[in-house]
Amino acid sequence: MEANKLARLSCLFEKAVANNAKLLEKHELDELYNEFINDGRDHIKNTVVAFPKGLRRTAS
């Protein structure tokens, strides 16, 4: 993540903790935080396998 974005993330985080962040700043913080978390990660498609709710197995 670029240094200027990281500095902005830090600034917005401090404002949010102090309850001084405006709505647009909260949205910007959310976007920057997601970028920070995902930085360097490979974007892999979701491979979640869904199981039917009606079928349950129990150990016996």
PDB file with one MODEL, atoms N, CA, C and O in Angstrom:
MODEL        1
ATOM      1  N   MET A   1       0.853  -1.173   0.000  1.00  0.00           N
ATOM      2  CA  MET A   1       0.000   0.000   0.000  1.00  0.00           C
ATOM      3  C   MET A   1       0.898   1.235   0.000  1.00  0.00           C
ATOM      4  O   MET A   1       1.929   1.271   0.672  1.00  0.00           O
ATOM      5  N   GLU A   2       0.497   2.224  -0.749  1.00  0.00           N
ATOM      6  CA  GLU A   2       1.283   3.450  -0.873  1.00  0.00           C
ATOM      7  C   GLU A   2       1.337   4.199   0.465  1.00  0.00           C
ATOM      8  O   GLU A   2       0.404   4.138   1.266  1.00  0.00           O
ATOM      9  N   ALA A   3       2.438   4.898   0.682  1.00  0.00           N
ATOM     10  CA  ALA A   3       2.653   5.598   1.948  1.00  0.00           C
ATOM     11  C   ALA A   3       1.591   6.663   2.213  1.00  0.00           C
ATOM     12  O   ALA A   3       1.155   6.833   3.352  1.00  0.00           O
ATOM     13  N   ASN A   4       1.170   7.384   1.166  1.00  0.00           N
ATOM     14  CA  ASN A   4       0.174   8.437   1.377  1.00  0.00           C
ATOM     15  C   ASN A   4      -1.185   7.846   1.763  1.00  0.00           C
ATOM     16  O   ASN A   4      -1.907   8.432   2.569  1.00  0.00           O
ATOM     17  N   LYS A   5      -1.535   6.697   1.197  1.00  0.00           N
ATOM     18  CA  LYS A   5      -2.796   6.043   1.563  1.00  0.00           C
ATOM     19  C   LYS A   5      -2.724   5.489   2.983  1.00  0.00           C
ATOM     20  O   LYS A   5      -3.704   5.537   3.726  1.00  0.00           O
ATOM     21  N   LEU A   6      -1.566   4.969   3.353  1.00  0.00           N
ATOM     22  CA  LEU A   6      -1.383   4.448   4.701  1.00  0.00           C
ATOM     23  C   LEU A   6      -1.479   5.565   5.737  1.00  0.00           C
ATOM     24  O   LEU A   6      -2.059   5.375   6.807  1.00  0.00           O
ATOM     25  N   ALA A   7      -0.916   6.721   5.423  1.00  0.00           N
ATOM     26  CA  ALA A   7      -1.008   7.876   6.320  1.00  0.00           C
ATOM     27  C   ALA A   7      -2.452   8.349   6.442  1.00  0.00           C
ATOM     28  O   ALA A   7      -2.902   8.699   7.533  1.00  0.00           O
ATOM     29  N   ARG A   8      -3.174   8.361   5.334  1.00  0.00           N
ATOM     30  CA  ARG A   8      -4.590   8.758   5.352  1.00  0.00           C
ATOM     31  C   ARG A   8      -5.413   7.756   6.158  1.00  0.00           C
ATOM     32  O   ARG A   8      -6.299   8.149   6.916  1.00  0.00           O
ATOM     33  N   LEU A   9      -5.126   6.472   5.999  1.00  0.00           N
ATOM     34  CA  LEU A   9      -5.799   5.431   6.769  1.00  0.00           C
ATOM     35  C   LEU A   9      -5.589   5.651   8.259  1.00  0.00           C
ATOM     36  O   LEU A   9      -6.534   5.552   9.042  1.00  0.00           O
ATOM     37  N   SER A  10      -4.380   5.943   8.648  1.00  0.00           N
ATOM     38  CA  SER A  10      -4.066   6.188  10.052  1.00  0.00           C
ATOM     39  C   SER A  10      -4.816   7.401  10.590  1.00  0.00           C
ATOM     40  O   SER A  10      -5.366   7.363  11.690  1.00  0.00           O
ATOM     41  N   CYS A  11      -4.833   8.473   9.809  1.00  0.00           N
ATOM     42  CA  CYS A  11      -5.525   9.703  10.209  1.00  0.00           C
ATOM     43  C   CYS A  11      -7.021   9.454  10.378  1.00  0.00           C
ATOM     44  O   CYS A  11      -7.614   9.865  11.375  1.00  0.00           O
ATOM     45  N   LEU A  12      -7.628   8.781   9.404  1.00  0.00           N
ATOM     46  CA  LEU A  12      -9.060   8.503   9.472  1.00  0.00           C
ATOM     47  C   LEU A  12      -9.394   7.554  10.615  1.00  0.00           C
ATOM     48  O   LEU A  12     -10.442   7.681  11.248  1.00  0.00           O
ATOM     49  N   PHE A  13      -8.509   6.611  10.877  1.00  0.00           N
ATOM     50  CA  PHE A  13      -8.725   5.689  11.987  1.00  0.00           C
ATOM     51  C   PHE A  13      -8.739   6.440  13.315  1.00  0.00           C
ATOM     52  O   PHE A  13      -9.593   6.187  14.164  1.00  0.00           O
ATOM     53  N   GLU A  14      -7.801   7.357  13.493  1.00  0.00           N
ATOM     54  CA  GLU A  14      -7.756   8.157  14.723  1.00  0.00           C
ATOM     55  C   GLU A  14      -9.028   8.989  14.885  1.00  0.00           C
ATOM     56  O   GLU A  14      -9.556   9.107  15.991  1.00  0.00           O
ATOM     57  N   LYS A  15      -9.519   9.565  13.787  1.00  0.00           N
ATOM     58  CA  LYS A  15     -10.757  10.343  13.843  1.00  0.00           C
ATOM     59  C   LYS A  15     -11.941   9.456  14.211  1.00  0.00           C
ATOM     60  O   LYS A  15     -12.803   9.858  14.993  1.00  0.00           O
ATOM     61  N   ALA A  16     -11.983   8.252  13.649  1.00  0.00           N
ATOM     62  CA  ALA A  16     -13.089   7.335  13.933  1.00  0.00           C
ATOM     63  C   ALA A  16     -13.073   6.889  15.390  1.00  0.00           C
ATOM     64  O   ALA A  16     -14.126   6.791  16.021  1.00  0.00           O
ATOM     65  N   VAL A  17     -11.899   6.620  15.922  1.00  0.00           N
ATOM     66  CA  VAL A  17     -11.786   6.208  17.324  1.00  0.00           C
ATOM     67  C   VAL A  17     -12.256   7.323  18.252  1.00  0.00           C
ATOM     68  O   VAL A  17     -12.856   7.057  19.294  1.00  0.00           O
ATOM     69  N   ALA A  18     -11.985   8.564  17.875  1.00  0.00           N
ATOM     70  CA  ALA A  18     -12.401   9.720  18.676  1.00  0.00           C
ATOM     71  C   ALA A  18     -13.836  10.148  18.371  1.00  0.00           C
ATOM     72  O   ALA A  18     -14.302  11.163  18.889  1.00  0.00           O
ATOM     73  N   ASN A  19     -14.538   9.382  17.533  1.00  0.00           N
ATOM     74  CA  ASN A  19     -15.917   9.693  17.117  1.00  0.00           C
ATOM     75  C   ASN A  19     -16.033  11.060  16.451  1.00  0.00           C
ATOM     76  O   ASN A  19     -17.039  11.749  16.613  1.00  0.00           O
ATOM     77  N   ASN A  20     -15.012  11.447  15.708  1.00  0.00           N
ATOM     78  CA  ASN A  20     -15.016  12.726  15.000  1.00  0.00           C
ATOM     79  C   ASN A  20     -15.070  12.565  13.483  1.00  0.00           C
ATOM     80  O   ASN A  20     -14.975  13.551  12.753  1.00  0.00           O
ATOM     81  N   ALA A  21     -15.221  11.338  13.005  1.00  0.00           N
ATOM     82  CA  ALA A  21     -15.227  11.099  11.559  1.00  0.00           C
ATOM     83  C   ALA A  21     -16.614  11.352  10.982  1.00  0.00           C
ATOM     84  O   ALA A  21     -17.626  10.942  11.550  1.00  0.00           O
ATOM     85  N   LYS A  22     -16.637  12.031   9.851  1.00  0.00           N
ATOM     86  CA  LYS A  22     -17.896  12.273   9.148  1.00  0.00           C
ATOM     87  C   LYS A  22     -18.242  11.042   8.314  1.00  0.00           C
ATOM     88  O   LYS A  22     -17.414  10.147   8.145  1.00  0.00           O
ATOM     89  N   LEU A  23     -19.459  11.002   7.797  1.00  0.00           N
ATOM     90  CA  LEU A  23     -19.936   9.838   7.052  1.00  0.00           C
ATOM     91  C   LEU A  23     -19.036   9.512   5.857  1.00  0.00           C
ATOM     92  O   LEU A  23     -18.681   8.352   5.646  1.00  0.00           O
ATOM     93  N   LEU A  24     -18.670  10.524   5.082  1.00  0.00           N
ATOM     94  CA  LEU A  24     -17.798  10.286   3.926  1.00  0.00           C
ATOM     95  C   LEU A  24     -16.427   9.767   4.360  1.00  0.00           C
ATOM     96  O   LEU A  24     -15.831   8.929   3.683  1.00  0.00           O
ATOM     97  N   GLU A  25     -15.934  10.267   5.484  1.00  0.00           N
ATOM     98  CA  GLU A  25     -14.647   9.806   5.998  1.00  0.00           C
ATOM     99  C   GLU A  25     -14.739   8.351   6.460  1.00  0.00           C
ATOM    100  O   GLU A  25     -13.787   7.586   6.306  1.00  0.00           O
ATOM    101  N   LYS A  26     -15.880   7.974   7.023  1.00  0.00           N
ATOM    102  CA  LYS A  26     -16.069   6.583   7.444  1.00  0.00           C
ATOM    103  C   LYS A  26     -16.067   5.652   6.242  1.00  0.00           C
ATOM    104  O   LYS A  26     -15.501   4.560   6.294  1.00  0.00           O
ATOM    105  N   HIS A  27     -16.704   6.087   5.158  1.00  0.00           N
ATOM    106  CA  HIS A  27     -16.707   5.282   3.935  1.00  0.00           C
ATOM    107  C   HIS A  27     -15.297   5.185   3.347  1.00  0.00           C
ATOM    108  O   HIS A  27     -14.880   4.121   2.889  1.00  0.00           O
ATOM    109  N   GLU A  28     -14.573   6.297   3.365  1.00  0.00           N
ATOM    110  CA  GLU A  28     -13.198   6.293   2.867  1.00  0.00           C
ATOM    111  C   GLU A  28     -12.332   5.376   3.728  1.00  0.00           C
ATOM    112  O   GLU A  28     -11.499   4.634   3.210  1.00  0.00           O
ATOM    113  N   LEU A  29     -12.533   5.432   5.037  1.00  0.00           N
ATOM    114  CA  LEU A  29     -11.794   4.565   5.953  1.00  0.00           C
ATOM    115  C   LEU A  29     -12.069   3.100   5.638  1.00  0.00           C
ATOM    116  O   LEU A  29     -11.149   2.283   5.622  1.00  0.00           O
ATOM    117  N   ASP A  30     -13.320   2.770   5.390  1.00  0.00           N
ATOM    118  CA  ASP A  30     -13.691   1.398   5.061  1.00  0.00           C
ATOM    119  C   ASP A  30     -12.988   0.928   3.789  1.00  0.00           C
ATOM    120  O   ASP A  30     -12.464  -0.185   3.734  1.00  0.00           O
ATOM    121  N   GLU A  31     -12.980   1.783   2.770  1.00  0.00           N
ATOM    122  CA  GLU A  31     -12.321   1.431   1.505  1.00  0.00           C
ATOM    123  C   GLU A  31     -10.813   1.257   1.693  1.00  0.00           C
ATOM    124  O   GLU A  31     -10.227   0.297   1.191  1.00  0.00           O
ATOM    125  N   LEU A  32     -10.192   2.182   2.411  1.00  0.00           N
ATOM    126  CA  LEU A  32      -8.751   2.096   2.634  1.00  0.00           C
ATOM    127  C   LEU A  32      -8.394   0.878   3.483  1.00  0.00           C
ATOM    128  O   LEU A  32      -7.384   0.218   3.236  1.00  0.00           O
ATOM    129  N   TYR A  33      -9.221   0.583   4.478  1.00  0.00           N
ATOM    130  CA  TYR A  33      -8.968  -0.576   5.330  1.00  0.00           C
ATOM    131  C   TYR A  33      -9.043  -1.865   4.513  1.00  0.00           C
ATOM    132  O   TYR A  33      -8.196  -2.747   4.662  1.00  0.00           O
ATOM    133  N   ASN A  34     -10.055  -1.976   3.651  1.00  0.00           N
ATOM    134  CA  ASN A  34     -10.172  -3.163   2.797  1.00  0.00           C
ATOM    135  C   ASN A  34      -8.974  -3.288   1.865  1.00  0.00           C
ATOM    136  O   ASN A  34      -8.470  -4.388   1.643  1.00  0.00           O
ATOM    137  N   GLU A  35      -8.521  -2.170   1.323  1.00  0.00           N
ATOM    138  CA  GLU A  35      -7.338  -2.192   0.459  1.00  0.00           C
ATOM    139  C   GLU A  35      -6.107  -2.630   1.250  1.00  0.00           C
ATOM    140  O   GLU A  35      -5.284  -3.399   0.753  1.00  0.00           O
ATOM    141  N   PHE A  36      -5.986  -2.135   2.492  1.00  0.00           N
ATOM    142  CA  PHE A  36      -4.864  -2.495   3.353  1.00  0.00           C
ATOM    143  C   PHE A  36      -4.865  -3.994   3.654  1.00  0.00           C
ATOM    144  O   PHE A  36      -3.825  -4.648   3.574  1.00  0.00           O
ATOM    145  N   ILE A  37      -6.025  -4.531   3.999  1.00  0.00           N
ATOM    146  CA  ILE A  37      -6.142  -5.948   4.336  1.00  0.00           C
ATOM    147  C   ILE A  37      -5.842  -6.825   3.121  1.00  0.00           C
ATOM    148  O   ILE A  37      -5.185  -7.858   3.249  1.00  0.00           O
ATOM    149  N   ASN A  38      -6.316  -6.419   1.949  1.00  0.00           N
ATOM    150  CA  ASN A  38      -6.168  -7.235   0.748  1.00  0.00           C
ATOM    151  C   ASN A  38      -4.865  -6.996  -0.006  1.00  0.00           C
ATOM    152  O   ASN A  38      -4.596  -7.671  -1.000  1.00  0.00           O
ATOM    153  N   ASP A  39      -4.058  -6.050   0.452  1.00  0.00           N
ATOM    154  CA  ASP A  39      -2.809  -5.725  -0.230  1.00  0.00           C
ATOM    155  C   ASP A  39      -1.891  -6.948  -0.272  1.00  0.00           C
ATOM    156  O   ASP A  39      -1.539  -7.510   0.766  1.00  0.00           O
ATOM    157  N   GLY A  40      -1.514  -7.344  -1.472  1.00  0.00           N
ATOM    158  CA  GLY A  40      -0.599  -8.461  -1.637  1.00  0.00           C
ATOM    159  C   GLY A  40      -1.259  -9.822  -1.675  1.00  0.00           C
ATOM    160  O   GLY A  40      -0.591 -10.825  -1.924  1.00  0.00           O
ATOM    161  N   ARG A  41      -2.551  -9.877  -1.434  1.00  0.00           N
ATOM    162  CA  ARG A  41      -3.257 -11.159  -1.484  1.00  0.00           C
ATOM    163  C   ARG A  41      -3.657 -11.472  -2.917  1.00  0.00           C
ATOM    164  O   ARG A  41      -3.950 -10.576  -3.710  1.00  0.00           O
ATOM    165  N   ASP A  42      -3.663 -12.740  -3.226  1.00  0.00           N
ATOM    166  CA  ASP A  42      -4.170 -13.179  -4.524  1.00  0.00           C
ATOM    167  C   ASP A  42      -5.685 -13.146  -4.476  1.00  0.00           C
ATOM    168  O   ASP A  42      -6.291 -13.530  -3.475  1.00  0.00           O
ATOM    169  N   HIS A  43      -6.290 -12.693  -5.547  1.00  0.00           N
ATOM    170  CA  HIS A  43      -7.746 -12.658  -5.618  1.00  0.00           C
ATOM    171  C   HIS A  43      -8.226 -13.993  -6.173  1.00  0.00           C
ATOM    172  O   HIS A  43      -8.190 -14.230  -7.380  1.00  0.00           O
ATOM    173  N   ILE A  44      -8.674 -14.857  -5.269  1.00  0.00           N
ATOM    174  CA  ILE A  44      -9.149 -16.181  -5.631  1.00  0.00           C
ATOM    175  C   ILE A  44     -10.668 -16.193  -5.530  1.00  0.00           C
ATOM    176  O   ILE A  44     -11.242 -15.651  -4.586  1.00  0.00           O
ATOM    177  N   LYS A  45     -11.310 -16.815  -6.510  1.00  0.00           N
ATOM    178  CA  LYS A  45     -12.763 -16.903  -6.475  1.00  0.00           C
ATOM    179  C   LYS A  45     -13.202 -17.692  -5.250  1.00  0.00           C
ATOM    180  O   LYS A  45     -12.499 -18.590  -4.786  1.00  0.00           O
ATOM    181  N   ASN A  46     -14.357 -17.346  -4.743  1.00  0.00           N
ATOM    182  CA  ASN A  46     -14.931 -18.027  -3.602  1.00  0.00           C
ATOM    183  C   ASN A  46     -15.232 -19.476  -3.973  1.00  0.00           C
ATOM    184  O   ASN A  46     -15.929 -19.738  -4.953  1.00  0.00           O
ATOM    185  N   THR A  47     -14.711 -20.409  -3.195  1.00  0.00           N
ATOM    186  CA  THR A  47     -14.922 -21.826  -3.471  1.00  0.00           C
ATOM    187  C   THR A  47     -15.711 -22.487  -2.348  1.00  0.00           C
ATOM    188  O   THR A  47     -15.459 -23.644  -2.012  1.00  0.00           O
ATOM    189  N   VAL A  48     -16.650 -21.775  -1.776  1.00  0.00           N
ATOM    190  CA  VAL A  48     -17.457 -22.303  -0.686  1.00  0.00           C
ATOM    191  C   VAL A  48     -18.414 -23.350  -1.240  1.00  0.00           C
ATOM    192  O   VAL A  48     -19.061 -23.145  -2.266  1.00  0.00           O
ATOM    193  N   VAL A  49     -18.489 -24.465  -0.545  1.00  0.00           N
ATOM    194  CA  VAL A  49     -19.413 -25.526  -0.930  1.00  0.00           C
ATOM    195  C   VAL A  49     -20.612 -25.451  -0.001  1.00  0.00           C
ATOM    196  O   VAL A  49     -20.466 -25.557   1.217  1.00  0.00           O
ATOM    197  N   ALA A  50     -21.791 -25.269  -0.569  1.00  0.00           N
ATOM    198  CA  ALA A  50     -23.010 -25.173   0.229  1.00  0.00           C
ATOM    199  C   ALA A  50     -23.646 -26.548   0.337  1.00  0.00           C
ATOM    200  O   ALA A  50     -23.793 -27.257  -0.659  1.00  0.00           O
ATOM    201  N   PHE A  51     -24.018 -26.914   1.537  1.00  0.00           N
ATOM    202  CA  PHE A  51     -24.689 -28.182   1.776  1.00  0.00           C
ATOM    203  C   PHE A  51     -26.167 -27.932   2.021  1.00  0.00           C
ATOM    204  O   PHE A  51     -26.528 -26.918   2.619  1.00  0.00           O
ATOM    205  N   PRO A  52     -27.031 -28.838   1.569  1.00  0.00           N
ATOM    206  CA  PRO A  52     -28.472 -28.669   1.805  1.00  0.00           C
ATOM    207  C   PRO A  52     -28.783 -28.652   3.298  1.00  0.00           C
ATOM    208  O   PRO A  52     -28.183 -29.396   4.073  1.00  0.00           O
ATOM    209  N   LYS A  53     -29.715 -27.807   3.692  1.00  0.00           N
ATOM    210  CA  LYS A  53     -30.064 -27.688   5.109  1.00  0.00           C
ATOM    211  C   LYS A  53     -30.809 -28.908   5.632  1.00  0.00           C
ATOM    212  O   LYS A  53     -30.688 -29.243   6.810  1.00  0.00           O
ATOM    213  N   GLY A  54     -31.575 -29.576   4.780  1.00  0.00           N
ATOM    214  CA  GLY A  54     -32.416 -30.682   5.224  1.00  0.00           C
ATOM    215  C   GLY A  54     -31.650 -31.933   5.622  1.00  0.00           C
ATOM    216  O   GLY A  54     -32.148 -32.731   6.415  1.00  0.00           O
ATOM    217  N   LEU A  55     -30.467 -32.117   5.096  1.00  0.00           N
ATOM    218  CA  LEU A  55     -29.710 -33.330   5.380  1.00  0.00           C
ATOM    219  C   LEU A  55     -28.690 -33.073   6.470  1.00  0.00           C
ATOM    220  O   LEU A  55     -27.776 -32.264   6.305  1.00  0.00           O
ATOM    221  N   ARG A  56     -28.851 -33.766   7.583  1.00  0.00           N
ATOM    222  CA  ARG A  56     -27.888 -33.640   8.675  1.00  0.00           C
ATOM    223  C   ARG A  56     -27.386 -35.015   9.042  1.00  0.00           C
ATOM    224  O   ARG A  56     -28.152 -35.975   9.126  1.00  0.00           O
ATOM    225  N   ARG A  57     -26.137 -35.094   9.250  1.00  0.00           N
ATOM    226  CA  ARG A  57     -25.540 -36.356   9.673  1.00  0.00           C
ATOM    227  C   ARG A  57     -24.997 -36.175  11.071  1.00  0.00           C
ATOM    228  O   ARG A  57     -24.459 -35.123  11.416  1.00  0.00           O
ATOM    229  N   THR A  58     -25.143 -37.193  11.852  1.00  0.00           N
ATOM    230  CA  THR A  58     -24.612 -37.149  13.209  1.00  0.00           C
ATOM    231  C   THR A  58     -23.674 -38.320  13.400  1.00  0.00           C
ATOM    232  O   THR A  58     -23.826 -39.365  12.766  1.00  0.00           O
ATOM    233  N   ALA A  59     -22.726 -38.144  14.259  1.00  0.00           N
ATOM    234  CA  ALA A  59     -21.811 -39.231  14.582  1.00  0.00           C
ATOM    235  C   ALA A  59     -22.520 -40.191  15.526  1.00  0.00           C
ATOM    236  O   ALA A  59     -23.177 -39.771  16.478  1.00  0.00           O
ATOM    237  N   SER A  60     -22.382 -41.469  15.256  1.00  0.00           N
ATOM    238  CA  SER A  60     -23.041 -42.439  16.145  1.00  0.00           C
ATOM    239  C   SER A  60     -22.079 -43.498  16.608  1.00  0.00           C
ATOM    240  O   SER A  60     -22.462 -44.394  17.361  1.00  0.00           O
TER     241      SER A  60
ENDMDL
END
